[in-house]
Amino acid sequence: MYTVADSLQYFVSQKPNALIIDFFAGSGTTLHAVNLINAIDGGHRRCICVTNNEVSADEEEQFIEQGMRHGDDKWESHGIARYVTWPRTRLAIEGRNIKGQPLEGDYGNPVKDIDLGYEVLKANGFKANAIFFDLTYESAWPIRLDNAFDAIAPILWMQAGCKGPIIHRVGKSYLTTDYYGVLFDYGQASKFCEKIKRTPSIKTVYVVTDDQRRYSNICRRLSGIEVHRLYETFLKTFEICGEGGLD
């Protein structure tokens, strides 16, 4: 962890709001290091970690002999994400071990140019939070029919900066947080745009429409805001064509 923290510090010491992405998260060392750097210099850096949930080769052979398969609860509970990465992240933030006891010792100080005058105790945990997502495959038609918004809601939240609560569909014509908004019913476009303009911290919005003119109209009315169209554009970005390539 200290080697990773030292390496990251070289690049993000002057970027307190940096976003660090680790596509091979393993046990979660990168996120642990980011939390430590933030604790030392007061930064608000974020970290996105991506990992599969594979088990060891020996465990896989043993589970198959027992008649288990990928997707079974016992199999998945021993995968690296659920058995190592997620618990480590949660317990490091809470400052306790797997038995619920306070962690012993301190972290030292990998940021050599900052003298805190005190030790960062492991038992104090971190002033941070974490959220865990399972990536799933969704059928195109439920998404097109606006029946699977919650399945992609975390992706929209991440694209908007991973700040504040996640917007879920609860029967409203539009919803906003302090950082992004979603317009579900174009009939409420005027009220939606007024709300966005009154909230200067909102930099990203999503518009549920297949009509190019409506989408373009929102873009004009919200100049300076990053506007995305759902769901047609979202789906076609990842649509697989008949020849096996990408459209």
C-alpha positions in Angstrom: 0.0 0.0 0.0 2.8 2.4 0.8 4.5 1.9 -2.5 1.2 2.6 -4.3 0.6 5.7 -2.2 4.1 7.0 -2.9 3.6 6.4 -6.6 0.2 8.1 -6.7 1.4 11.0 -4.7 3.9 11.8 -7.4 1.0 12.5 -9.8 -1.8 13.8 -7.6 -0.1 15.8 -4.9 -1.3 19.0 -6.5 -4.7 17.5 -7.6 -6.8 17.2 -4.4 -9.9 16.3 -6.4 -8.3 13.8 -8.8 -10.2 10.7 -10.0 -8.0 7.6 -9.9 -9.2 4.5 -11.8 -7.9 1.0 -11.3 -9.2 -1.6 -13.8 -7.3 -4.4 -12.1 -8.2 -3.7 -8.5 -7.3 -7.0 -6.9 -7.5 -6.7 -3.2 -8.2 -2.9 -3.3 -4.8 -1.6 -2.5 -5.2 1.5 -4.8 -8.4 2.6 -3.0 -6.8 2.1 0.4 -3.8 4.2 -0.7 -6.0 7.0 -2.0 -7.9 7.1 1.3 -4.6 7.4 3.1 -3.4 10.2 1.0 -6.6 12.1 1.5 -6.4 11.6 5.2 -2.9 13.1 5.3 -3.4 16.1 3.1 -7.1 16.7 3.4 -7.8 15.9 -0.3 -11.1 14.7 -1.8 -9.8 12.4 -4.4 -12.1 9.6 -5.7 -11.2 6.1 -6.8 -13.0 3.7 -9.1 -11.9 0.1 -8.7 -12.9 -2.7 -11.1 -12.4 -6.3 -10.5 -13.8 -9.7 -11.4 -14.9 -12.1 -8.7 -12.8 -15.0 -9.6 -11.8 -17.7 -7.1 -8.4 -19.5 -7.0 -7.7 -22.4 -9.3 -7.7 -24.8 -6.4 -11.1 -23.5 -5.1 -12.6 -23.7 -8.6 -11.6 -27.3 -9.0 -12.9 -28.1 -5.5 -16.2 -26.3 -6.1 -16.7 -28.1 -9.5 -16.2 -31.4 -7.8 -18.9 -30.4 -5.3 -21.3 -29.8 -8.1 -21.2 -26.0 -7.9 -21.1 -23.5 -10.8 -20.3 -19.9 -11.4 -23.2 -17.8 -10.0 -23.9 -20.1 -7.0 -23.9 -18.1 -3.8 -21.2 -20.2 -2.1 -19.0 -20.0 -5.2 -19.4 -16.2 -5.5 -19.0 -15.6 -1.8 -15.4 -16.9 -2.1 -14.5 -14.6 -5.1 -11.9 -12.0 -4.7 -14.3 -9.0 -4.9 -16.7 -10.3 -2.2 -14.2 -12.1 0.0 -11.3 -9.7 -0.1 -11.8 -6.3 -1.9 -15.2 -5.3 -0.6 -14.5 -6.3 3.1 -11.1 -4.7 3.1 -12.5 -1.4 1.7 -15.3 -1.3 4.3 -13.2 -2.3 7.3 -10.4 0.1 6.5 -12.9 3.0 6.3 -14.6 1.8 9.6 -11.2 1.3 11.3 -11.9 -2.3 12.5 -10.9 -5.8 11.6 -13.1 -8.7 10.4 -13.9 -9.6 14.1 -15.2 -6.1 14.7 -12.2 -5.1 16.8 -10.4 -1.7 16.4 -7.4 -1.9 14.1 -4.1 -1.6 15.9 -1.2 0.7 15.0 -0.9 3.7 12.7 -0.3 4.2 9.0 2.9 6.3 9.2 3.2 9.0 6.6 3.9 8.2 3.0 3.6 11.9 2.1 7.0 13.1 3.2 6.5 16.8 2.5 3.6 17.1 5.0 4.3 16.9 8.8 1.0 16.4 10.5 2.4 16.4 14.0 0.4 13.3 14.8 -0.1 9.7 13.6 -2.9 8.6 11.4 -4.3 5.8 13.6 -5.8 2.8 11.8 -8.6 2.6 14.3 -9.9 6.0 13.4 -10.7 4.8 9.9 -11.1 7.3 7.1 -13.6 10.1 6.4 -14.7 8.4 3.3 -17.5 6.3 1.9 -17.8 3.5 -0.7 -20.4 2.0 -2.8 -20.3 -1.5 -4.4 -21.9 -2.4 -7.7 -22.3 -5.7 -9.6 -22.1 -5.3 -13.3 -25.0 -7.1 -15.1 -26.2 -7.7 -18.6 -29.5 -6.0 -19.4 -31.9 -6.6 -22.3 -32.1 -3.8 -24.8 -35.9 -3.6 -25.0 -36.7 -3.0 -21.3 -34.2 -0.2 -21.3 -35.7 1.3 -24.5 -39.2 1.1 -22.9 -37.9 2.9 -19.8 -38.5 -0.2 -17.6 -34.9 -0.7 -16.5 -33.7 2.7 -15.5 -32.4 1.5 -12.1 -30.2 -1.0 -13.8 -28.2 1.8 -15.5 -28.6 4.4 -12.8 -25.2 3.8 -11.2 -23.5 4.2 -14.6 -25.1 7.6 -15.1 -24.1 8.6 -11.5 -20.5 7.6 -12.2 -20.4 9.5 -15.5 -21.7 12.6 -13.6 -18.8 12.5 -11.2 -19.7 10.0 -8.4 -21.0 12.7 -6.1 -24.1 12.8 -4.0 -27.0 10.3 -4.2 -27.9 8.1 -7.2 -31.0 9.1 -9.0 -33.6 6.3 -9.2 -36.9 6.4 -11.1 -39.7 6.9 -8.6 -42.5 8.0 -10.9 -41.3 11.6 -11.2 -41.2 13.7 -14.4 -37.7 14.8 -13.6 -35.2 14.4 -10.7 -32.1 16.3 -9.7 -29.3 16.2 -7.1 -26.7 18.8 -6.5 -24.6 17.4 -9.3 -26.8 16.0 -12.1 -30.3 15.7 -13.3 -32.6 13.4 -15.4 -35.5 14.6 -17.4 -38.0 11.6 -17.8 -41.0 13.6 -19.2 -40.2 16.2 -21.9 -43.5 17.9 -21.1 -41.7 19.2 -18.0 -38.7 20.5 -19.9 -39.2 24.1 -18.9 -39.4 23.4 -15.1 -36.4 21.0 -15.5 -34.3 23.6 -17.2 -35.2 26.3 -14.7 -34.2 23.9 -11.8 -30.8 23.2 -13.5 -30.1 26.8 -14.0 -30.8 27.6 -10.4 -28.3 24.9 -9.3 -24.9 25.9 -10.6 -23.2 22.8 -9.2 -25.1 20.7 -11.8 -22.8 20.0 -14.7 -24.4 16.9 -16.3 -28.0 16.1 -17.3 -29.7 13.2 -19.1 -32.7 13.5 -21.3 -35.0 10.5 -21.9 -36.1 11.0 -25.5 -35.6 9.4 -29.0 -36.5 12.8 -30.6 -33.4 14.6 -32.0 -35.2 17.9 -32.0 -36.2 17.7 -28.3 -32.7 16.7 -27.4 -31.2 19.6 -29.4 -33.6 22.0 -27.8 -32.4 21.0 -24.3 -28.8 21.4 -25.4 -29.5 25.0 -26.6 -31.4 25.8 -23.4 -28.7 24.4 -21.1 -25.6 25.9 -22.8 -22.5 25.0 -20.8 -24.1 21.9 -19.4 -23.1 18.4 -20.5 -26.3 16.9 -22.0 -26.7 13.2 -22.7 -29.6 11.5 -24.5 -31.1 8.3 -23.2 -31.7 5.6 -24.2 -31.2 5.4 -27.9 -27.7 6.9 -27.9 -26.7 4.9 -24.9 -27.7 1.6 -26.4 -26.2 2.2 -29.9 -22.9 3.1 -28.4 -22.5 -0.5 -27.4 -24.7 -2.2 -30.0 -23.1 -5.3 -31.6 -23.7 -5.6 -35.3 -24.4 -8.8 -37.2 -20.8 -9.1 -38.5 -19.4 -9.3 -35.0 -18.0 -5.8 -35.0 -19.2 -2.7 -33.2 -21.6 -0.2 -34.6 
